[in-house]
Amino acid sequence: MAKKVDIQNHILIPKHSKLNDKEKQELLEHYQITFQELPKIYKNDAAIRHLSPKTGDVIKILRNDEFAGENAYYRGVIND
């Protein structure tokens, strides 16, 4: 039987978190965009499944870069 990998703690997977409604609204207002203009992520993506995402949620992804440091990226959750 194959061993299951804990994807949330895997070294190659950046930290994912779900924005609350206030954070989502502030993000969209700050960048003057709509939810539809965000890059998308499927709600059944293995990296966010543990967050119990719903369509319309916004996911914050923190990536570390050797030169630029930590950067935040945002994705809008959609159905598959």
mmJSON file of the N, C-alpha and C atoms, coordinates in Angstrom:
{"data_MODEL":{"atom_site":{
"group_PDB":["ATOM","ATOM","ATOM","ATOM","ATOM","ATOM","ATOM","ATOM","ATOM","ATOM","ATOM","ATOM","ATOM","ATOM","ATOM","ATOM","ATOM","ATOM","ATOM","ATOM","ATOM","ATOM","ATOM","ATOM","ATOM","ATOM","ATOM","ATOM","ATOM","ATOM","ATOM","ATOM","ATOM","ATOM","ATOM","ATOM","ATOM","ATOM","ATOM","ATOM","ATOM","ATOM","ATOM","ATOM","ATOM","ATOM","ATOM","ATOM","ATOM","ATOM","ATOM","ATOM","ATOM","ATOM","ATOM","ATOM","ATOM","ATOM","ATOM","ATOM","ATOM","ATOM","ATOM","ATOM","ATOM","ATOM","ATOM","ATOM","ATOM","ATOM","ATOM","ATOM","ATOM","ATOM","ATOM","ATOM","ATOM","ATOM","ATOM","ATOM","ATOM","ATOM","ATOM","ATOM","ATOM","ATOM","ATOM","ATOM","ATOM","ATOM","ATOM","ATOM","ATOM","ATOM","ATOM","ATOM","ATOM","ATOM","ATOM","ATOM","ATOM","ATOM","ATOM","ATOM","ATOM","ATOM","ATOM","ATOM","ATOM","ATOM","ATOM","ATOM","ATOM","ATOM","ATOM","ATOM","ATOM","ATOM","ATOM","ATOM","ATOM","ATOM","ATOM","ATOM","ATOM","ATOM","ATOM","ATOM","ATOM","ATOM","ATOM","ATOM","ATOM","ATOM","ATOM","ATOM","ATOM","ATOM","ATOM","ATOM","ATOM","ATOM","ATOM","ATOM","ATOM","ATOM","ATOM","ATOM","ATOM","ATOM","ATOM","ATOM","ATOM","ATOM","ATOM","ATOM","ATOM","ATOM","ATOM","ATOM","ATOM","ATOM","ATOM","ATOM","ATOM","ATOM","ATOM","ATOM","ATOM","ATOM","ATOM","ATOM","ATOM","ATOM","ATOM","ATOM","ATOM","ATOM","ATOM","ATOM","ATOM","ATOM","ATOM","ATOM","ATOM","ATOM","ATOM","ATOM","ATOM","ATOM","ATOM","ATOM","ATOM","ATOM","ATOM","ATOM","ATOM","ATOM","ATOM","ATOM","ATOM","ATOM","ATOM","ATOM","ATOM","ATOM","ATOM","ATOM","ATOM","ATOM","ATOM","ATOM","ATOM","ATOM","ATOM","ATOM","ATOM","ATOM","ATOM","ATOM","ATOM","ATOM","ATOM","ATOM","ATOM","ATOM","ATOM","ATOM","ATOM","ATOM","ATOM","ATOM","ATOM","ATOM","ATOM","ATOM","ATOM","ATOM","ATOM","ATOM"],
"id":[1,2,3,4,5,6,7,8,9,10,11,12,13,14,15,16,17,18,19,20,21,22,23,24,25,26,27,28,29,30,31,32,33,34,35,36,37,38,39,40,41,42,43,44,45,46,47,48,49,50,51,52,53,54,55,56,57,58,59,60,61,62,63,64,65,66,67,68,69,70,71,72,73,74,75,76,77,78,79,80,81,82,83,84,85,86,87,88,89,90,91,92,93,94,95,96,97,98,99,100,101,102,103,104,105,106,107,108,109,110,111,112,113,114,115,116,117,118,119,120,121,122,123,124,125,126,127,128,129,130,131,132,133,134,135,136,137,138,139,140,141,142,143,144,145,146,147,148,149,150,151,152,153,154,155,156,157,158,159,160,161,162,163,164,165,166,167,168,169,170,171,172,173,174,175,176,177,178,179,180,181,182,183,184,185,186,187,188,189,190,191,192,193,194,195,196,197,198,199,200,201,202,203,204,205,206,207,208,209,210,211,212,213,214,215,216,217,218,219,220,221,222,223,224,225,226,227,228,229,230,231,232,233,234,235,236,237,238,239,240],
"type_symbol":["N","C","C","N","C","C","N","C","C","N","C","C","N","C","C","N","C","C","N","C","C","N","C","C","N","C","C","N","C","C","N","C","C","N","C","C","N","C","C","N","C","C","N","C","C","N","C","C","N","C","C","N","C","C","N","C","C","N","C","C","N","C","C","N","C","C","N","C","C","N","C","C","N","C","C","N","C","C","N","C","C","N","C","C","N","C","C","N","C","C","N","C","C","N","C","C","N","C","C","N","C","C","N","C","C","N","C","C","N","C","C","N","C","C","N","C","C","N","C","C","N","C","C","N","C","C","N","C","C","N","C","C","N","C","C","N","C","C","N","C","C","N","C","C","N","C","C","N","C","C","N","C","C","N","C","C","N","C","C","N","C","C","N","C","C","N","C","C","N","C","C","N","C","C","N","C","C","N","C","C","N","C","C","N","C","C","N","C","C","N","C","C","N","C","C","N","C","C","N","C","C","N","C","C","N","C","C","N","C","C","N","C","C","N","C","C","N","C","C","N","C","C","N","C","C","N","C","C","N","C","C","N","C","C","N","C","C","N","C","C"],
"label_atom_id":["N","CA","C","N","CA","C","N","CA","C","N","CA","C","N","CA","C","N","CA","C","N","CA","C","N","CA","C","N","CA","C","N","CA","C","N","CA","C","N","CA","C","N","CA","C","N","CA","C","N","CA","C","N","CA","C","N","CA","C","N","CA","C","N","CA","C","N","CA","C","N","CA","C","N","CA","C","N","CA","C","N","CA","C","N","CA","C","N","CA","C","N","CA","C","N","CA","C","N","CA","C","N","CA","C","N","CA","C","N","CA","C","N","CA","C","N","CA","C","N","CA","C","N","CA","C","N","CA","C","N","CA","C","N","CA","C","N","CA","C","N","CA","C","N","CA","C","N","CA","C","N","CA","C","N","CA","C","N","CA","C","N","CA","C","N","CA","C","N","CA","C","N","CA","C","N","CA","C","N","CA","C","N","CA","C","N","CA","C","N","CA","C","N","CA","C","N","CA","C","N","CA","C","N","CA","C","N","CA","C","N","CA","C","N","CA","C","N","CA","C","N","CA","C","N","CA","C","N","CA","C","N","CA","C","N","CA","C","N","CA","C","N","CA","C","N","CA","C","N","CA","C","N","CA","C","N","CA","C","N","CA","C","N","CA","C","N","CA","C","N","CA","C","N","CA","C","N","CA","C"],
"label_alt_id":[null,null,null,null,null,null,null,null,null,null,null,null,null,null,null,null,null,null,null,null,null,null,null,null,null,null,null,null,null,null,null,null,null,null,null,null,null,null,null,null,null,null,null,null,null,null,null,null,null,null,null,null,null,null,null,null,null,null,null,null,null,null,null,null,null,null,null,null,null,null,null,null,null,null,null,null,null,null,null,null,null,null,null,null,null,null,null,null,null,null,null,null,null,null,null,null,null,null,null,null,null,null,null,null,null,null,null,null,null,null,null,null,null,null,null,null,null,null,null,null,null,null,null,null,null,null,null,null,null,null,null,null,null,null,null,null,null,null,null,null,null,null,null,null,null,null,null,null,null,null,null,null,null,null,null,null,null,null,null,null,null,null,null,null,null,null,null,null,null,null,null,null,null,null,null,null,null,null,null,null,null,null,null,null,null,null,null,null,null,null,null,null,null,null,null,null,null,null,null,null,null,null,null,null,null,null,null,null,null,null,null,null,null,null,null,null,null,null,null,null,null,null,null,null,null,null,null,null,null,null,null,null,null,null,null,null,null,null,null,null],
"label_comp_id":["MET","MET","MET","ALA","ALA","ALA","LYS","LYS","LYS","LYS","LYS","LYS","VAL","VAL","VAL","ASP","ASP","ASP","ILE","ILE","ILE","GLN","GLN","GLN","ASN","ASN","ASN","HIS","HIS","HIS","ILE","ILE","ILE","LEU","LEU","LEU","ILE","ILE","ILE","PRO","PRO","PRO","LYS","LYS","LYS","HIS","HIS","HIS","SER","SER","SER","LYS","LYS","LYS","LEU","LEU","LEU","ASN","ASN","ASN","ASP","ASP","ASP","LYS","LYS","LYS","GLU","GLU","GLU","LYS","LYS","LYS","GLN","GLN","GLN","GLU","GLU","GLU","LEU","LEU","LEU","LEU","LEU","LEU","GLU","GLU","GLU","HIS","HIS","HIS","TYR","TYR","TYR","GLN","GLN","GLN","ILE","ILE","ILE","THR","THR","THR","PHE","PHE","PHE","GLN","GLN","GLN","GLU","GLU","GLU","LEU","LEU","LEU","PRO","PRO","PRO","LYS","LYS","LYS","ILE","ILE","ILE","TYR","TYR","TYR","LYS","LYS","LYS","ASN","ASN","ASN","ASP","ASP","ASP","ALA","ALA","ALA","ALA","ALA","ALA","ILE","ILE","ILE","ARG","ARG","ARG","HIS","HIS","HIS","LEU","LEU","LEU","SER","SER","SER","PRO","PRO","PRO","LYS","LYS","LYS","THR","THR","THR","GLY","GLY","GLY","ASP","ASP","ASP","VAL","VAL","VAL","ILE","ILE","ILE","LYS","LYS","LYS","ILE","ILE","ILE","LEU","LEU","LEU","ARG","ARG","ARG","ASN","ASN","ASN","ASP","ASP","ASP","GLU","GLU","GLU","PHE","PHE","PHE","ALA","ALA","ALA","GLY","GLY","GLY","GLU","GLU","GLU","ASN","ASN","ASN","ALA","ALA","ALA","TYR","TYR","TYR","TYR","TYR","TYR","ARG","ARG","ARG","GLY","GLY","GLY","VAL","VAL","VAL","ILE","ILE","ILE","ASN","ASN","ASN","ASP","ASP","ASP"],
"label_asym_id":["A","A","A","A","A","A","A","A","A","A","A","A","A","A","A","A","A","A","A","A","A","A","A","A","A","A","A","A","A","A","A","A","A","A","A","A","A","A","A","A","A","A","A","A","A","A","A","A","A","A","A","A","A","A","A","A","A","A","A","A","A","A","A","A","A","A","A","A","A","A","A","A","A","A","A","A","A","A","A","A","A","A","A","A","A","A","A","A","A","A","A","A","A","A","A","A","A","A","A","A","A","A","A","A","A","A","A","A","A","A","A","A","A","A","A","A","A","A","A","A","A","A","A","A","A","A","A","A","A","A","A","A","A","A","A","A","A","A","A","A","A","A","A","A","A","A","A","A","A","A","A","A","A","A","A","A","A","A","A","A","A","A","A","A","A","A","A","A","A","A","A","A","A","A","A","A","A","A","A","A","A","A","A","A","A","A","A","A","A","A","A","A","A","A","A","A","A","A","A","A","A","A","A","A","A","A","A","A","A","A","A","A","A","A","A","A","A","A","A","A","A","A","A","A","A","A","A","A","A","A","A","A","A","A","A","A","A","A","A","A"],
"label_entity_id":["1","1","1","1","1","1","1","1","1","1","1","1","1","1","1","1","1","1","1","1","1","1","1","1","1","1","1","1","1","1","1","1","1","1","1","1","1","1","1","1","1","1","1","1","1","1","1","1","1","1","1","1","1","1","1","1","1","1","1","1","1","1","1","1","1","1","1","1","1","1","1","1","1","1","1","1","1","1","1","1","1","1","1","1","1","1","1","1","1","1","1","1","1","1","1","1","1","1","1","1","1","1","1","1","1","1","1","1","1","1","1","1","1","1","1","1","1","1","1","1","1","1","1","1","1","1","1","1","1","1","1","1","1","1","1","1","1","1","1","1","1","1","1","1","1","1","1","1","1","1","1","1","1","1","1","1","1","1","1","1","1","1","1","1","1","1","1","1","1","1","1","1","1","1","1","1","1","1","1","1","1","1","1","1","1","1","1","1","1","1","1","1","1","1","1","1","1","1","1","1","1","1","1","1","1","1","1","1","1","1","1","1","1","1","1","1","1","1","1","1","1","1","1","1","1","1","1","1","1","1","1","1","1","1","1","1","1","1","1","1"],
"label_seq_id":[1,1,1,2,2,2,3,3,3,4,4,4,5,5,5,6,6,6,7,7,7,8,8,8,9,9,9,10,10,10,11,11,11,12,12,12,13,13,13,14,14,14,15,15,15,16,16,16,17,17,17,18,18,18,19,19,19,20,20,20,21,21,21,22,22,22,23,23,23,24,24,24,25,25,25,26,26,26,27,27,27,28,28,28,29,29,29,30,30,30,31,31,31,32,32,32,33,33,33,34,34,34,35,35,35,36,36,36,37,37,37,38,38,38,39,39,39,40,40,40,41,41,41,42,42,42,43,43,43,44,44,44,45,45,45,46,46,46,47,47,47,48,48,48,49,49,49,50,50,50,51,51,51,52,52,52,53,53,53,54,54,54,55,55,55,56,56,56,57,57,57,58,58,58,59,59,59,60,60,60,61,61,61,62,62,62,63,63,63,64,64,64,65,65,65,66,66,66,67,67,67,68,68,68,69,69,69,70,70,70,71,71,71,72,72,72,73,73,73,74,74,74,75,75,75,76,76,76,77,77,77,78,78,78,79,79,79,80,80,80],
"pdbx_PDB_ins_code":[null,null,null,null,null,null,null,null,null,null,null,null,null,null,null,null,null,null,null,null,null,null,null,null,null,null,null,null,null,null,null,null,null,null,null,null,null,null,null,null,null,null,null,null,null,null,null,null,null,null,null,null,null,null,null,null,null,null,null,null,null,null,null,null,null,null,null,null,null,null,null,null,null,null,null,null,null,null,null,null,null,null,null,null,null,null,null,null,null,null,null,null,null,null,null,null,null,null,null,null,null,null,null,null,null,null,null,null,null,null,null,null,null,null,null,null,null,null,null,null,null,null,null,null,null,null,null,null,null,null,null,null,null,null,null,null,null,null,null,null,null,null,null,null,null,null,null,null,null,null,null,null,null,null,null,null,null,null,null,null,null,null,null,null,null,null,null,null,null,null,null,null,null,null,null,null,null,null,null,null,null,null,null,null,null,null,null,null,null,null,null,null,null,null,null,null,null,null,null,null,null,null,null,null,null,null,null,null,null,null,null,null,null,null,null,null,null,null,null,null,null,null,null,null,null,null,null,null,null,null,null,null,null,null,null,null,null,null,null,null],
"Cartn_x":[0.847,0.0,0.892,0.544,1.332,1.138,2.215,2.171,1.55,0.644,0.028,0.992,1.024,1.874,1.031,1.539,0.861,1.21,0.375,0.675,0.762,0.048,0.064,1.44,2.22,3.532,4.675,4.358,5.391,6.234,7.523,8.46,8.194,7.62,7.381,6.029,5.186,3.862,3.89,3.626,3.603,2.396,2.426,1.336,0.104,-1.031,-2.314,-3.224,-3.959,-4.942,-6.144,-7.285,-8.516,-8.769,-9.057,-9.38,-10.8,-11.012,-12.387,-13.064,-14.347,-15.102,-14.54,-14.136,-13.586,-12.259,-11.377,-10.093,-10.289,-11.267,-11.57,-12.012,-12.924,-13.423,-12.296,-11.441,-10.324,-9.342,-9.09,-8.194,-8.747,-10.022,-10.636,-10.676,-10.958,-10.983,-9.577,-8.602,-7.217,-6.704,-6.973,-6.501,-7.523,-8.685,-9.768,-10.101,-10.368,-10.715,-11.971,-12.506,-13.624,-13.106,-13.924,-13.553,-13.233,-13.995,-13.813,-12.447,-11.815,-10.516,-9.332,-9.582,-8.519,-8.162,-6.9,-6.57,-7.378,-7.635,-8.523,-7.777,-8.444,-8.0,-9.255,-9.175,-10.332,-10.518,-11.771,-12.04,-11.602,-11.381,-10.913,-9.4,-8.682,-7.22,-6.664,-5.735,-5.183,-4.554,-4.011,-3.336,-4.297,-5.586,-6.543,-7.705,-7.743,-8.856,-9.08,-7.996,-8.103,-8.758,-8.883,-9.498,-11.016,-11.565,-13.002,-13.477,-12.846,-13.2,-14.55,-15.169,-16.421,-16.195,-16.986,-16.919,-17.114,-16.233,-16.311,-15.315,-14.711,-13.677,-12.42,-11.568,-10.271,-9.188,-8.219,-7.107,-5.849,-5.148,-3.872,-2.765,-1.818,-0.703,0.578,1.311,2.57,3.725,4.471,5.624,6.893,7.926,9.228,10.117,10.76,11.684,13.053,14.07,15.429,15.849,15.419,15.855,14.828,13.562,12.517,11.887,12.181,11.571,10.188,9.322,7.977,7.025,6.273,5.309,3.945,2.898,1.532,0.915,0.227,-0.512,-1.935,-2.894,-4.292,-4.975,-5.879,-6.633,-8.096,-8.993,-10.418,-10.836,-11.595,-12.028,-13.224,-13.105,-14.201,-14.465,-15.638,-15.948,-15.094,-15.007,-14.249,-15.067],
"Cartn_y":[-1.18,0.0,1.243,2.214,3.445,4.316,4.962,5.854,7.184,7.723,9.006,10.127,11.146,12.304,13.411,14.008,15.145,16.383,16.704,17.771,19.14,19.349,20.64,20.982,19.978,20.21,19.839,19.618,19.246,20.471,20.294,21.395,22.144,21.486,22.121,22.833,22.705,23.322,24.589,25.758,26.989,27.021,27.917,28.027,28.617,27.971,28.424,28.772,29.871,30.23,30.878,30.809,31.354,32.727,33.722,35.06,35.078,35.873,36.045,37.087,37.327,38.221,39.643,40.14,41.498,41.573,40.595,40.575,40.478,39.671,39.518,40.851,41.531,42.816,43.842,43.899,44.839,44.559,43.29,42.915,43.397,43.114,43.498,45.019,45.732,47.196,47.76,47.197,47.68,47.604,46.491,46.307,46.746,47.22,47.679,46.635,45.426,44.313,43.624,42.738,41.912,40.493,39.691,38.296,37.58,37.867,37.19,37.484,38.573,38.938,38.259,37.619,36.895,35.618,35.196,33.854,32.844,31.689,30.716,29.513,28.863,27.59,26.759,25.481,24.601,24.251,24.176,23.922,22.526,21.604,20.267,20.123,21.243,21.207,20.642,19.724,19.057,20.032,21.142,22.1,22.884,22.945,23.736,22.92,21.657,20.815,20.895,21.002,21.054,22.349,23.371,24.642,24.631,23.532,23.425,24.626,24.872,26.055,25.919,27.073,27.146,28.027,27.826,28.676,30.128,31.004,32.419,32.823,31.851,32.16,32.638,33.334,33.758,33.108,32.505,31.816,32.658,32.836,33.548,32.494,32.639,31.705,32.473,32.038,32.691,31.867,32.46,31.786,32.496,31.705,32.262,32.25,33.375,33.514,33.857,33.219,33.418,34.884,35.594,36.975,38.004,37.74,38.715,38.492,37.384,37.088,36.49,36.759,36.183,37.05,36.416,37.101,36.441,37.269,36.754,36.744,35.66,35.49,35.125,35.503,35.267,34.521,33.618,32.824,32.792,32.88,32.754,31.304,30.804,29.401,29.221,28.216,27.86,26.362,25.942,24.511,23.895,22.563,21.908,21.669],
"Cartn_z":[0.0,0.0,0.0,-0.811,-0.922,0.317,0.721,1.874,1.452,2.263,1.972,2.345,1.52,1.754,2.378,3.454,4.07,3.259,2.29,1.345,2.01,3.116,3.795,4.347,4.676,5.263,4.329,3.053,2.102,1.757,1.636,1.405,0.096,-0.883,-2.176,-2.276,-1.263,-1.284,-0.434,-1.036,-0.245,0.69,1.677,2.647,1.972,2.169,1.64,2.813,2.701,3.716,3.028,3.688,3.13,3.747,2.903,3.398,3.941,4.992,5.466,4.57,4.765,3.877,3.875,5.042,5.125,4.368,4.564,3.861,2.353,1.944,0.515,-0.08,0.594,0.109,0.047,1.066,1.082,-0.053,-0.334,-1.427,-2.767,-3.014,-4.282,-4.438,-3.355,-3.407,-3.611,-2.931,-3.027,-4.466,-5.123,-6.497,-7.542,-7.084,-7.947,-9.019,-8.529,-9.41,-8.887,-9.688,-9.263,-9.017,-8.382,-8.133,-9.44,-10.482,-11.763,-12.388,-11.996,-12.562,-11.862,-10.729,-10.033,-10.793,-10.729,-11.223,-10.408,-10.964,-10.32,-9.753,-8.789,-8.227,-8.005,-8.319,-8.128,-6.651,-6.22,-4.803,-4.363,-5.309,-4.932,-5.091,-5.285,-5.378,-4.066,-4.172,-2.99,-1.999,-2.481,-1.602,-0.724,-1.09,-0.296,0.26,-0.047,0.391,1.903,2.669,4.132,4.631,3.762,4.139,3.968,3.444,3.14,2.331,1.184,0.391,-0.283,-0.517,-1.248,-2.464,-3.489,-4.667,-4.233,-4.697,-4.337,-3.257,-2.568,-1.574,-2.28,-1.531,-2.053,-1.202,-1.88,-1.221,-1.353,-0.234,-0.215,-0.188,-1.104,-1.196,-0.899,0.121,0.476,-0.061,-0.98,-1.578,-1.148,-0.879,-0.54,-1.766,-2.001,-3.112,-2.539,-3.053,-2.555,-2.609,-3.627,-3.81,-3.349,-3.572,-3.258,-1.887,-1.238,0.054,-0.104,0.873,0.865,0.043,-0.843,-1.698,-1.578,-1.615,-1.548,-2.94,-3.229,-4.473,-4.089,-4.892,-4.563,-5.693,-5.319,-6.273,-5.851,-6.822,-6.565,-6.715,-5.769,-5.782,-6.707,-7.585,-8.498,-8.405,-8.921,-9.027,-10.115,-10.103,-11.169,-12.393],
"occupancy":[1.0,1.0,1.0,1.0,1.0,1.0,1.0,1.0,1.0,1.0,1.0,1.0,1.0,1.0,1.0,1.0,1.0,1.0,1.0,1.0,1.0,1.0,1.0,1.0,1.0,1.0,1.0,1.0,1.0,1.0,1.0,1.0,1.0,1.0,1.0,1.0,1.0,1.0,1.0,1.0,1.0,1.0,1.0,1.0,1.0,1.0,1.0,1.0,1.0,1.0,1.0,1.0,1.0,1.0,1.0,1.0,1.0,1.0,1.0,1.0,1.0,1.0,1.0,1.0,1.0,1.0,1.0,1.0,1.0,1.0,1.0,1.0,1.0,1.0,1.0,1.0,1.0,1.0,1.0,1.0,1.0,1.0,1.0,1.0,1.0,1.0,1.0,1.0,1.0,1.0,1.0,1.0,1.0,1.0,1.0,1.0,1.0,1.0,1.0,1.0,1.0,1.0,1.0,1.0,1.0,1.0,1.0,1.0,1.0,1.0,1.0,1.0,1.0,1.0,1.0,1.0,1.0,1.0,1.0,1.0,1.0,1.0,1.0,1.0,1.0,1.0,1.0,1.0,1.0,1.0,1.0,1.0,1.0,1.0,1.0,1.0,1.0,1.0,1.0,1.0,1.0,1.0,1.0,1.0,1.0,1.0,1.0,1.0,1.0,1.0,1.0,1.0,1.0,1.0,1.0,1.0,1.0,1.0,1.0,1.0,1.0,1.0,1.0,1.0,1.0,1.0,1.0,1.0,1.0,1.0,1.0,1.0,1.0,1.0,1.0,1.0,1.0,1.0,1.0,1.0,1.0,1.0,1.0,1.0,1.0,1.0,1.0,1.0,1.0,1.0,1.0,1.0,1.0,1.0,1.0,1.0,1.0,1.0,1.0,1.0,1.0,1.0,1.0,1.0,1.0,1.0,1.0,1.0,1.0,1.0,1.0,1.0,1.0,1.0,1.0,1.0,1.0,1.0,1.0,1.0,1.0,1.0,1.0,1.0,1.0,1.0,1.0,1.0,1.0,1.0,1.0,1.0,1.0,1.0,1.0,1.0,1.0,1.0,1.0,1.0],
"B_iso_or_equiv":[0.0,0.0,0.0,0.0,0.0,0.0,0.0,0.0,0.0,0.0,0.0,0.0,0.0,0.0,0.0,0.0,0.0,0.0,0.0,0.0,0.0,0.0,0.0,0.0,0.0,0.0,0.0,0.0,0.0,0.0,0.0,0.0,0.0,0.0,0.0,0.0,0.0,0.0,0.0,0.0,0.0,0.0,0.0,0.0,0.0,0.0,0.0,0.0,0.0,0.0,0.0,0.0,0.0,0.0,0.0,0.0,0.0,0.0,0.0,0.0,0.0,0.0,0.0,0.0,0.0,0.0,0.0,0.0,0.0,0.0,0.0,0.0,0.0,0.0,0.0,0.0,0.0,0.0,0.0,0.0,0.0,0.0,0.0,0.0,0.0,0.0,0.0,0.0,0.0,0.0,0.0,0.0,0.0,0.0,0.0,0.0,0.0,0.0,0.0,0.0,0.0,0.0,0.0,0.0,0.0,0.0,0.0,0.0,0.0,0.0,0.0,0.0,0.0,0.0,0.0,0.0,0.0,0.0,0.0,0.0,0.0,0.0,0.0,0.0,0.0,0.0,0.0,0.0,0.0,0.0,0.0,0.0,0.0,0.0,0.0,0.0,0.0,0.0,0.0,0.0,0.0,0.0,0.0,0.0,0.0,0.0,0.0,0.0,0.0,0.0,0.0,0.0,0.0,0.0,0.0,0.0,0.0,0.0,0.0,0.0,0.0,0.0,0.0,0.0,0.0,0.0,0.0,0.0,0.0,0.0,0.0,0.0,0.0,0.0,0.0,0.0,0.0,0.0,0.0,0.0,0.0,0.0,0.0,0.0,0.0,0.0,0.0,0.0,0.0,0.0,0.0,0.0,0.0,0.0,0.0,0.0,0.0,0.0,0.0,0.0,0.0,0.0,0.0,0.0,0.0,0.0,0.0,0.0,0.0,0.0,0.0,0.0,0.0,0.0,0.0,0.0,0.0,0.0,0.0,0.0,0.0,0.0,0.0,0.0,0.0,0.0,0.0,0.0,0.0,0.0,0.0,0.0,0.0,0.0,0.0,0.0,0.0,0.0,0.0,0.0],
"pdbx_formal_charge":[null,null,null,null,null,null,null,null,null,null,null,null,null,null,null,null,null,null,null,null,null,null,null,null,null,null,null,null,null,null,null,null,null,null,null,null,null,null,null,null,null,null,null,null,null,null,null,null,null,null,null,null,null,null,null,null,null,null,null,null,null,null,null,null,null,null,null,null,null,null,null,null,null,null,null,null,null,null,null,null,null,null,null,null,null,null,null,null,null,null,null,null,null,null,null,null,null,null,null,null,null,null,null,null,null,null,null,null,null,null,null,null,null,null,null,null,null,null,null,null,null,null,null,null,null,null,null,null,null,null,null,null,null,null,null,null,null,null,null,null,null,null,null,null,null,null,null,null,null,null,null,null,null,null,null,null,null,null,null,null,null,null,null,null,null,null,null,null,null,null,null,null,null,null,null,null,null,null,null,null,null,null,null,null,null,null,null,null,null,null,null,null,null,null,null,null,null,null,null,null,null,null,null,null,null,null,null,null,null,null,null,null,null,null,null,null,null,null,null,null,null,null,null,null,null,null,null,null,null,null,null,null,null,null,null,null,null,null,null,null],
"auth_seq_id":[1,1,1,2,2,2,3,3,3,4,4,4,5,5,5,6,6,6,7,7,7,8,8,8,9,9,9,10,10,10,11,11,11,12,12,12,13,13,13,14,14,14,15,15,15,16,16,16,17,17,17,18,18,18,19,19,19,20,20,20,21,21,21,22,22,22,23,23,23,24,24,24,25,25,25,26,26,26,27,27,27,28,28,28,29,29,29,30,30,30,31,31,31,32,32,32,33,33,33,34,34,34,35,35,35,36,36,36,37,37,37,38,38,38,39,39,39,40,40,40,41,41,41,42,42,42,43,43,43,44,44,44,45,45,45,46,46,46,47,47,47,48,48,48,49,49,49,50,50,50,51,51,51,52,52,52,53,53,53,54,54,54,55,55,55,56,56,56,57,57,57,58,58,58,59,59,59,60,60,60,61,61,61,62,62,62,63,63,63,64,64,64,65,65,65,66,66,66,67,67,67,68,68,68,69,69,69,70,70,70,71,71,71,72,72,72,73,73,73,74,74,74,75,75,75,76,76,76,77,77,77,78,78,78,79,79,79,80,80,80],
"auth_comp_id":["MET","MET","MET","ALA","ALA","ALA","LYS","LYS","LYS","LYS","LYS","LYS","VAL","VAL","VAL","ASP","ASP","ASP","ILE","ILE","ILE","GLN","GLN","GLN","ASN","ASN","ASN","HIS","HIS","HIS","ILE","ILE","ILE","LEU","LEU","LEU","ILE","ILE","ILE","PRO","PRO","PRO","LYS","LYS","LYS","HIS","HIS","HIS","SER","SER","SER","LYS","LYS","LYS","LEU","LEU","LEU","ASN","ASN","ASN","ASP","ASP","ASP","LYS","LYS","LYS","GLU","GLU","GLU","LYS","LYS","LYS","GLN","GLN","GLN","GLU","GLU","GLU","LEU","LEU","LEU","LEU","LEU","LEU","GLU","GLU","GLU","HIS","HIS","HIS","TYR","TYR","TYR","GLN","GLN","GLN","ILE","ILE","ILE","THR","THR","THR","PHE","PHE","PHE","GLN","GLN","GLN","GLU","GLU","GLU","LEU","LEU","LEU","PRO","PRO","PRO","LYS","LYS","LYS","ILE","ILE","ILE","TYR","TYR","TYR","LYS","LYS","LYS","ASN","ASN","ASN","ASP","ASP","ASP","ALA","ALA","ALA","ALA","ALA","ALA","ILE","ILE","ILE","ARG","ARG","ARG","HIS","HIS","HIS","LEU","LEU","LEU","SER","SER","SER","PRO","PRO","PRO","LYS","LYS","LYS","THR","THR","THR","GLY","GLY","GLY","ASP","ASP","ASP","VAL","VAL","VAL","ILE","ILE","ILE","LYS","LYS","LYS","ILE","ILE","ILE","LEU","LEU","LEU","ARG","ARG","ARG","ASN","ASN","ASN","ASP","ASP","ASP","GLU","GLU","GLU","PHE","PHE","PHE","ALA","ALA","ALA","GLY","GLY","GLY","GLU","GLU","GLU","ASN","ASN","ASN","ALA","ALA","ALA","TYR","TYR","TYR","TYR","TYR","TYR","ARG","ARG","ARG","GLY","GLY","GLY","VAL","VAL","VAL","ILE","ILE","ILE","ASN","ASN","ASN","ASP","ASP","ASP"],
"auth_asym_id":["A","A","A","A","A","A","A","A","A","A","A","A","A","A","A","A","A","A","A","A","A","A","A","A","A","A","A","A","A","A","A","A","A","A","A","A","A","A","A","A","A","A","A","A","A","A","A","A","A","A","A","A","A","A","A","A","A","A","A","A","A","A","A","A","A","A","A","A","A","A","A","A","A","A","A","A","A","A","A","A","A","A","A","A","A","A","A","A","A","A","A","A","A","A","A","A","A","A","A","A","A","A","A","A","A","A","A","A","A","A","A","A","A","A","A","A","A","A","A","A","A","A","A","A","A","A","A","A","A","A","A","A","A","A","A","A","A","A","A","A","A","A","A","A","A","A","A","A","A","A","A","A","A","A","A","A","A","A","A","A","A","A","A","A","A","A","A","A","A","A","A","A","A","A","A","A","A","A","A","A","A","A","A","A","A","A","A","A","A","A","A","A","A","A","A","A","A","A","A","A","A","A","A","A","A","A","A","A","A","A","A","A","A","A","A","A","A","A","A","A","A","A","A","A","A","A","A","A","A","A","A","A","A","A","A","A","A","A","A","A"],
"auth_atom_id":["N","CA","C","N","CA","C","N","CA","C","N","CA","C","N","CA","C","N","CA","C","N","CA","C","N","CA","C","N","CA","C","N","CA","C","N","CA","C","N","CA","C","N","CA","C","N","CA","C","N","CA","C","N","CA","C","N","CA","C","N","CA","C","N","CA","C","N","CA","C","N","CA","C","N","CA","C","N","CA","C","N","CA","C","N","CA","C","N","CA","C","N","CA","C","N","CA","C","N","CA","C","N","CA","C","N","CA","C","N","CA","C","N","CA","C","N","CA","C","N","CA","C","N","CA","C","N","CA","C","N","CA","C","N","CA","C","N","CA","C","N","CA","C","N","CA","C","N","CA","C","N","CA","C","N","CA","C","N","CA","C","N","CA","C","N","CA","C","N","CA","C","N","CA","C","N","CA","C","N","CA","C","N","CA","C","N","CA","C","N","CA","C","N","CA","C","N","CA","C","N","CA","C","N","CA","C","N","CA","C","N","CA","C","N","CA","C","N","CA","C","N","CA","C","N","CA","C","N","CA","C","N","CA","C","N","CA","C","N","CA","C","N","CA","C","N","CA","C","N","CA","C","N","CA","C","N","CA","C","N","CA","C","N","CA","C","N","CA","C","N","CA","C","N","CA","C","N","CA","C"],
"pdbx_PDB_model_num":[1,1,1,1,1,1,1,1,1,1,1,1,1,1,1,1,1,1,1,1,1,1,1,1,1,1,1,1,1,1,1,1,1,1,1,1,1,1,1,1,1,1,1,1,1,1,1,1,1,1,1,1,1,1,1,1,1,1,1,1,1,1,1,1,1,1,1,1,1,1,1,1,1,1,1,1,1,1,1,1,1,1,1,1,1,1,1,1,1,1,1,1,1,1,1,1,1,1,1,1,1,1,1,1,1,1,1,1,1,1,1,1,1,1,1,1,1,1,1,1,1,1,1,1,1,1,1,1,1,1,1,1,1,1,1,1,1,1,1,1,1,1,1,1,1,1,1,1,1,1,1,1,1,1,1,1,1,1,1,1,1,1,1,1,1,1,1,1,1,1,1,1,1,1,1,1,1,1,1,1,1,1,1,1,1,1,1,1,1,1,1,1,1,1,1,1,1,1,1,1,1,1,1,1,1,1,1,1,1,1,1,1,1,1,1,1,1,1,1,1,1,1,1,1,1,1,1,1,1,1,1,1,1,1,1,1,1,1,1,1]
}}}
